[in-house]
Amino acid sequence: MRMARLTLTLTLTLAVAAIVPVRTLPPSAGTVGPADGQRAGGPPPQNPPPAAAQRGARGGGGGRGRGAVQIMTLTTPWPAGAEIPLKYTQAGDEVSPAISWDNAPDTTESFVLFVHDVTAPVGQGTDDLLHWMVWNIPAAARALPEGVPQGPQLPDGSRQISVSGPYYRGPAAPASGPAHLYMFELYALDATINVPAVSAQGVPVTQTRADVVEAMEGHIRGKAVAVGTFKRK
């Protein structure tokens, strides 16, 4: 399945998470699309990234791009690997957390954020649960505020979706099982992504996610990872 081929293994993602600093809170620009994975009028697309061995991180294009991928710093309201506070979950207010980042590459033209539950397999185990995807975050941005409003396209031009609609979906792991692992992955791209906001035409969320991942290929210039856990009490 294309999504499985375009993503990292959980082992590799956790390895990145271990080296990427995570704190708690106190070449030329272009546009790429899913169909051709290239700039308008630019060179042909590059080959897709290597296959993922297991369902781990279903976020971006496997961390590959043209040249080295710069390590960025991602800041969340909880310590690395700690429990996500109740207010950001379905058991609480279900507001999106404030996150910020730094050390973005100079070539950044946009950011993409993936939030996904890597312990919740879907699609016969070939995918995981998408809690939030925000793409075309402006290059000048260094944060997302708490409580990002609902809607497929935000005032700054960024677009968002989750498995249940155009908004942040909070963690909701049941009390009957183990805590789930929620991955926050931020990618800096050297282009913007020509994937439309999900509208009434009923494009499946899985297709939109796959289109964004495909369009990222060859344009990833930086990456940051943060992890949190949650289960209902």
DRENDO-1510 file (C-alpha; in Angstrom, 1 decimal, always signed):
<recs>
REC; n; res; u; v; w
REC; 1; MET; +0.0; +0.0; +0.0 .
REC; 2; ARG; +1.4; +3.4; -1.0 .
REC; 3; MET; +1.1; +4.9; +2.5 .
REC; 4; ALA; +3.1; +2.0; +4.0 .
REC; 5; ARG; +5.8; +2.6; +1.4 .
REC; 6; LEU; +6.1; +6.3; +2.1 .
REC; 7; THR; +6.5; +6.2; +5.8 .
REC; 8; LEU; +9.1; +5.5; +8.5 .
REC; 9; THR; +9.2; +2.5; +10.8 .
REC; 10; LEU; +8.3; +3.1; +14.4 .
REC; 11; THR; +11.8; +2.1; +15.3 .
REC; 12; LEU; +13.4; +4.8; +13.1 .
REC; 13; THR; +10.9; +7.5; +14.2 .
REC; 14; LEU; +11.6; +6.8; +17.9 .
REC; 15; ALA; +15.3; +6.9; +17.2 .
REC; 16; VAL; +14.8; +10.4; +15.7 .
REC; 17; ALA; +12.7; +11.4; +18.6 .
REC; 18; ALA; +15.6; +10.4; +20.9 .
REC; 19; ILE; +18.0; +12.7; +19.2 .
REC; 20; VAL; +15.7; +15.6; +18.3 .
REC; 21; PRO; +15.6; +18.2; +21.2 .
REC; 22; VAL; +12.0; +18.5; +22.6 .
REC; 23; ARG; +11.3; +21.1; +25.2 .
REC; 24; THR; +8.3; +21.9; +27.3 .
REC; 25; LEU; +6.6; +25.3; +27.3 .
REC; 26; PRO; +7.4; +27.9; +30.0 .
REC; 27; PRO; +16.7; +25.7; -3.1 .
REC; 28; SER; +14.1; +28.0; -4.8 .
REC; 29; ALA; +10.4; +28.1; -3.9 .
REC; 30; GLY; +7.7; +26.3; -5.8 .
REC; 31; THR; +4.5; +24.4; -5.5 .
REC; 32; VAL; +4.2; +20.6; -5.7 .
REC; 33; GLY; +1.2; +18.5; -6.1 .
REC; 34; PRO; +0.3; +14.8; -5.5 .
REC; 35; ALA; +0.0; +13.8; -9.2 .
REC; 36; ASP; +3.4; +14.7; -10.4 .
REC; 37; GLY; +5.4; +15.5; -7.2 .
REC; 38; GLN; +7.2; +18.4; -8.9 .
REC; 39; ARG; +7.3; +22.1; -9.2 .
REC; 40; ALA; +5.1; +23.7; -11.8 .
REC; 41; GLY; +7.2; +23.6; -15.0 .
REC; 42; GLY; +10.0; +22.0; -13.0 .
REC; 43; PRO; +12.0; +18.7; -13.3 .
REC; 44; PRO; +10.3; +15.3; -13.2 .
REC; 45; PRO; +9.5; +13.7; -9.8 .
REC; 46; GLN; +12.0; +11.7; -7.9 .
REC; 47; ASN; +11.6; +8.1; -6.9 .
REC; 48; PRO; +9.5; +7.5; -3.7 .
REC; 49; PRO; +11.2; +6.8; -0.4 .
REC; 50; PRO; +11.9; +3.2; +0.7 .
REC; 51; ALA; +9.1; +1.1; +2.1 .
REC; 52; ALA; +8.3; +1.2; +5.8 .
REC; 53; ALA; +8.8; -2.2; +7.5 .
REC; 54; GLN; +5.9; -1.7; +9.9 .
REC; 55; ARG; +3.1; +0.7; +10.6 .
REC; 56; GLY; +5.1; +3.1; +13.0 .
REC; 57; ALA; +5.2; +6.7; +11.7 .
REC; 58; ARG; +2.6; +7.3; +9.0 .
REC; 59; GLY; +3.6; +11.0; +8.8 .
REC; 60; GLY; +5.6; +12.5; +6.0 .
REC; 61; GLY; +7.8; +11.2; +3.3 .
REC; 62; GLY; +10.2; +9.3; +5.4 .
REC; 63; GLY; +12.5; +12.2; +6.1 .
REC; 64; ARG; +14.0; +12.2; +2.6 .
REC; 65; GLY; +14.6; +15.2; +0.5 .
REC; 66; ARG; +17.3; +16.7; -1.7 .
REC; 67; GLY; +20.4; +16.7; +0.4 .
REC; 68; ALA; +20.7; +16.7; +4.2 .
REC; 69; VAL; +17.6; +17.0; +6.4 .
REC; 70; GLN; +18.1; +19.5; +9.2 .
REC; 71; ILE; +17.1; +18.6; +12.7 .
REC; 72; MET; +14.7; +21.1; +14.2 .
REC; 73; THR; +13.4; +21.6; +17.8 .
REC; 74; LEU; +9.8; +21.0; +18.6 .
REC; 75; THR; +8.2; +22.3; +21.8 .
REC; 76; THR; +5.1; +20.8; +23.4 .
REC; 77; PRO; +3.2; +21.6; +26.6 .
REC; 78; TRP; +4.4; +18.2; +28.1 .
REC; 79; PRO; +7.8; +16.7; +28.6 .
REC; 80; ALA; +9.1; +14.3; +25.9 .
REC; 81; GLY; +7.3; +11.0; +26.1 .
REC; 82; ALA; +5.1; +12.1; +29.0 .
REC; 83; GLU; +1.3; +11.8; +29.2 .
REC; 84; ILE; -0.6; +14.4; +27.2 .
REC; 85; PRO; -2.6; +16.7; +29.5 .
REC; 86; LEU; -6.3; +16.0; +29.7 .
REC; 87; LYS; -7.4; +19.3; +28.1 .
REC; 88; TYR; -5.9; +18.2; +24.8 .
REC; 89; THR; -7.8; +14.9; +24.7 .
REC; 90; GLN; -11.3; +13.7; +24.0 .
REC; 91; ALA; -11.7; +13.1; +27.7 .
REC; 92; GLY; -11.1; +16.8; +28.3 .
REC; 93; ASP; -11.7; +20.0; +26.2 .
REC; 94; GLU; -10.1; +18.5; +23.1 .
REC; 95; VAL; -8.3; +21.7; +22.1 .
REC; 96; SER; -5.2; +21.5; +20.0 .
REC; 97; PRO; -2.0; +22.1; +22.0 .
REC; 98; ALA; +0.2; +25.1; +21.5 .
REC; 99; ILE; +3.4; +23.9; +19.8 .
REC; 100; SER; +6.4; +25.8; +18.6 .
REC; 101; TRP; +9.6; +25.1; +16.7 .
REC; 102; ASP; +12.9; +26.6; +15.8 .
REC; 103; ASN; +16.1; +25.9; +13.8 .
REC; 104; ALA; +14.1; +25.8; +10.5 .
REC; 105; PRO; +16.2; +25.7; +7.3 .
REC; 106; ASP; +16.7; +28.9; +5.4 .
REC; 107; THR; +15.2; +27.2; +2.3 .
REC; 108; THR; +11.9; +26.6; +4.1 .
REC; 109; GLU; +8.8; +27.5; +2.1 .
REC; 110; SER; +6.2; +25.7; +4.2 .
REC; 111; PHE; +5.7; +23.3; +7.0 .
REC; 112; VAL; +3.6; +20.1; +7.4 .
REC; 113; LEU; +2.5; +18.7; +10.7 .
REC; 114; PHE; +1.3; +15.2; +11.3 .
REC; 115; VAL; -0.2; +14.0; +14.6 .
REC; 116; HIS; -1.0; +10.3; +14.6 .
REC; 117; ASP; -1.6; +7.4; +17.0 .
REC; 118; VAL; +1.0; +4.8; +16.0 .
REC; 119; THR; -0.6; +2.2; +18.2 .
REC; 120; ALA; -4.0; +2.4; +16.5 .
REC; 121; PRO; -3.8; +0.3; +13.3 .
REC; 122; VAL; -6.4; +0.9; +10.6 .
REC; 123; GLY; -6.8; -0.4; +7.1 .
REC; 124; GLN; -6.0; -4.0; +8.0 .
REC; 125; GLY; -3.0; -2.9; +9.9 .
REC; 126; THR; -1.4; -1.0; +7.0 .
REC; 127; ASP; -2.0; +2.4; +8.3 .
REC; 128; ASP; -2.6; +4.3; +11.6 .
REC; 129; LEU; -5.0; +6.8; +13.0 .
REC; 130; LEU; -4.6; +10.4; +11.8 .
REC; 131; HIS; -5.4; +12.8; +14.6 .
REC; 132; TRP; -4.3; +15.9; +12.7 .
REC; 133; MET; -2.6; +16.9; +9.5 .
REC; 134; VAL; -1.8; +20.6; +8.8 .
REC; 135; TRP; -0.1; +21.5; +5.5 .
REC; 136; ASN; +1.1; +24.7; +3.9 .
REC; 137; ILE; +1.9; +26.3; +7.2 .
REC; 138; PRO; +3.6; +29.5; +6.2 .
REC; 139; ALA; +7.4; +29.5; +6.2 .
REC; 140; ALA; +7.5; +32.4; +8.6 .
REC; 141; ALA; +5.5; +30.6; +11.2 .
REC; 142; ARG; +7.3; +29.2; +14.3 .
REC; 143; ALA; +4.3; +28.1; +16.3 .
REC; 144; LEU; +0.7; +27.0; +16.2 .
REC; 145; PRO; -1.5; +28.5; +19.0 .
REC; 146; GLU; -3.6; +26.5; +21.4 .
REC; 147; GLY; -7.1; +25.9; +20.1 .
REC; 148; VAL; -6.7; +26.2; +16.3 .
REC; 149; PRO; -10.2; +26.8; +15.0 .
REC; 150; GLN; -12.0; +24.2; +12.9 .
REC; 151; GLY; -12.3; +24.5; +9.1 .
REC; 152; PRO; -10.6; +23.0; +6.1 .
REC; 153; GLN; -8.5; +26.2; +5.4 .
REC; 154; LEU; -7.2; +28.7; +8.0 .
REC; 155; PRO; -6.8; +32.4; +7.5 .
REC; 156; ASP; -3.0; +32.1; +7.0 .
REC; 157; GLY; -3.6; +29.7; +4.1 .
REC; 158; SER; -2.7; +26.5; +5.9 .
REC; 159; ARG; -5.1; +23.5; +5.5 .
REC; 160; GLN; -6.1; +20.9; +8.0 .
REC; 161; ILE; -7.8; +17.5; +8.3 .
REC; 162; SER; -8.1; +14.5; +10.7 .
REC; 163; VAL; -9.8; +11.2; +10.4 .
REC; 164; SER; -13.0; +12.7; +11.6 .
REC; 165; GLY; -13.1; +16.1; +9.9 .
REC; 166; PRO; -11.2; +19.4; +9.2 .
REC; 167; TYR; -10.0; +19.9; +12.8 .
REC; 168; TYR; -7.8; +18.6; +15.5 .
REC; 169; ARG; -8.9; +15.2; +16.9 .
REC; 170; GLY; -7.7; +14.6; +20.5 .
REC; 171; PRO; -6.3; +11.4; +21.9 .
REC; 172; ALA; -8.9; +8.9; +23.1 .
REC; 173; ALA; -7.2; +5.6; +24.0 .
REC; 174; PRO; -9.6; +3.5; +26.2 .
REC; 175; ALA; -8.9; +2.8; +29.8 .
REC; 176; SER; -9.1; -1.0; +29.2 .
REC; 177; GLY; -5.8; -1.2; +27.4 .
REC; 178; PRO; -2.3; +0.2; +27.4 .
REC; 179; ALA; -1.5; +3.9; +26.9 .
REC; 180; HIS; -1.3; +4.8; +23.2 .
REC; 181; LEU; +1.7; +6.5; +21.6 .
REC; 182; TYR; +1.0; +9.8; +19.8 .
REC; 183; MET; +3.6; +11.1; +17.4 .
REC; 184; PHE; +3.9; +14.8; +16.5 .
REC; 185; GLU; +6.0; +15.1; +13.3 .
REC; 186; LEU; +6.9; +18.5; +11.8 .
REC; 187; TYR; +8.5; +18.8; +8.4 .
REC; 188; ALA; +10.1; +21.8; +6.7 .
REC; 189; LEU; +9.7; +21.8; +3.0 .
REC; 190; ASP; +11.3; +23.8; +0.2 .
REC; 191; ALA; +8.0; +24.2; -1.6 .
REC; 192; THR; +4.3; +24.5; -0.9 .
REC; 193; ILE; +1.9; +21.6; -1.5 .
REC; 194; ASN; -0.8; +21.8; -4.1 .
REC; 195; VAL; -3.3; +19.5; -2.3 .
REC; 196; PRO; -6.7; +21.2; -1.9 .
REC; 197; ALA; -8.5; +21.5; +1.4 .
REC; 198; VAL; -11.0; +18.7; +1.9 .
REC; 199; SER; -14.4; +19.9; +0.9 .
REC; 200; ALA; -18.0; +18.6; +0.3 .
REC; 201; GLN; -16.8; +16.5; -2.7 .
REC; 202; GLY; -16.1; +13.8; -0.2 .
REC; 203; VAL; -12.4; +13.0; -0.9 .
REC; 204; PRO; -11.4; +10.3; +1.5 .
REC; 205; VAL; -9.1; +11.5; +4.3 .
REC; 206; THR; -6.7; +8.6; +3.5 .
REC; 207; GLN; -6.4; +9.9; +0.0 .
REC; 208; THR; -5.7; +13.4; +1.1 .
REC; 209; ARG; -3.1; +12.1; +3.5 .
REC; 210; ALA; -1.5; +10.0; +0.8 .
REC; 211; ASP; -1.5; +13.0; -1.7 .
REC; 212; VAL; +0.3; +15.2; +0.9 .
REC; 213; VAL; +2.9; +12.6; +1.6 .
REC; 214; GLU; +3.5; +12.0; -2.1 .
REC; 215; ALA; +3.9; +15.7; -2.8 .
REC; 216; MET; +6.4; +16.0; +0.0 .
REC; 217; GLU; +8.8; +13.6; -1.6 .
REC; 218; GLY; +12.1; +15.3; -2.6 .
REC; 219; HIS; +11.2; +18.5; -0.7 .
REC; 220; ILE; +11.9; +17.7; +2.9 .
REC; 221; ARG; +14.6; +20.0; +4.3 .
REC; 222; GLY; +14.0; +19.7; +8.1 .
REC; 223; LYS; +12.2; +17.5; +10.6 .
REC; 224; ALA; +11.3; +17.6; +14.3 .
REC; 225; VAL; +9.5; +14.9; +16.4 .
REC; 226; ALA; +7.8; +15.0; +19.7 .
REC; 227; VAL; +6.0; +12.1; +21.5 .
REC; 228; GLY; +3.2; +11.9; +24.0 .
REC; 229; THR; +1.1; +9.1; +25.5 .
REC; 230; PHE; -2.5; +8.9; +26.7 .
REC; 231; LYS; -5.2; +6.5; +28.0 .
REC; 232; ARG; -8.4; +7.2; +29.7 .
REC; 233; LYS; -8.5; +6.7; +33.4 .
</recs>
